[in-house]
Amino acid sequence: METRPYVQWDLMNSFMIDAFKGYGVPEEDAKICADVLLESDRRGIESHGCNRFKPIYLDRIKLGTLKPVTEIEILKETPTTVVMDAHDGMGMVASYKMMEMLIEKAKTYGMAGGAICNSTHYGIAGYWTGMAEKAGMIGVSGTNARPSVAPTFGVENMMGTNPLTWTIPTDEPFPFNFDCATSPIQNGKIEYYARDGKPTPEGLVIDRDGNSLTDSAQILKDIRSDKAALAPLGGPGETLSGFKGYGFTTIVEILSAAFCGGPFMKDLSGVDENGNPRMYHLGHFFFVINPEFFMGLDVFKKTAGDICRGLRASEKAAGAERIYTAGEKEYDAWCDRKDKGVPVGEAIQKEILEVRDELGLDYHFPFED
């Protein structure tokens, strides 16, 4: 039962746009950024929505590790590829431009791929792959991030949580949308736990001695100071095939850096050798595949839908009420929230009011009543 107050989507969208503008983000760019963050909350992915609005974007602009104005430079372009430099601007703005370009290329050539260097946090990867799906195509994207994940048999945080995301059209009301980190938990989720005073589940984070950590607030500090690391997907060691998660994380790290010749691993920490803040210089990659160049979109969507329906109709485990396919829970979250708004906890309420008052914006929110 949801006990947090809701804020109407239009109200939150307008506030976030004005707040971004107040921090120097151009209006059209601010609209993109606000929509990316709210799309995360629409899907119930609260670790990447309003929860990160202030600490990951506004605070970094103020700190100087994120430029509010995004100067996009095309480093290389062919009929089917693009390499772009975001010059440490808003990763969401550069990614939006990239997907627009790739979708147009895939309409003509069937497939297109791109990479962005010197970027910043780009929100949920599923937003970008979802742009391809809305155009009747398959979207694939991944990004590296500040180091937080240890390799199998290691305890040092070397790679990011590195999502590898696919959105695939179906003939259902929602696509097959597989959007998740290649680690069993991501930093945003731990931040979410810390805000609510909840522990991180055991076995997901280890210290330098290999011991499991659960204190969410302390974990965030220890990861920043290189005293702790997230385990790869599957957990530490090989018992639960942690090497598979380690392999997928490494693939994303390689593609995010190598396609655009950008930095990787420890060079993405956001601090210099003296511990002072610096630009993150993240890398992202994107692919768009047009089913019309195979057996056609309608055939593709029906087959994809049949597969998803077949999986959901298969025999359930004892005590299980339902089998899901990727993207279904996000669709359910939107159906539940579309007329209610975004639920906002106490910690985020305080941040919203802090930003409003700092910028002198004229907004009143339901949780103030």
Secondary structure, DSSP 8 states (H G I E B T S, - for coil): ---S-EE-HHHHHHHHHHHHHHTT--HHHHHHHHHHHHHHHHTT-GGGTHHHIIIIIIHHHHHTSS-SS---EEEEE-SSEEEEE-TTS-HHHHHHHHHHHHHHHHHHHSEEEEEEEEE-----HHHHHHHHHHTTSEEEEEE--SS-B--TT--S--B----EEEEE--SSSS-EEE---SSSS-HHHHHHHHHTT----TTSEEETTS-B---HHHHHHHHHTTSEEE--TT-SSTTTTHHHHHHHHHHHHHHHHHTTT---GGGGSSB-TTS-B----EEEEEEEE-GGGTT-HHHHHHHHHHHHHHHHTS---TT------TTHHHHHHHHHHTTT-EE--HHHHHHHHHHHHHHT-----GGG-
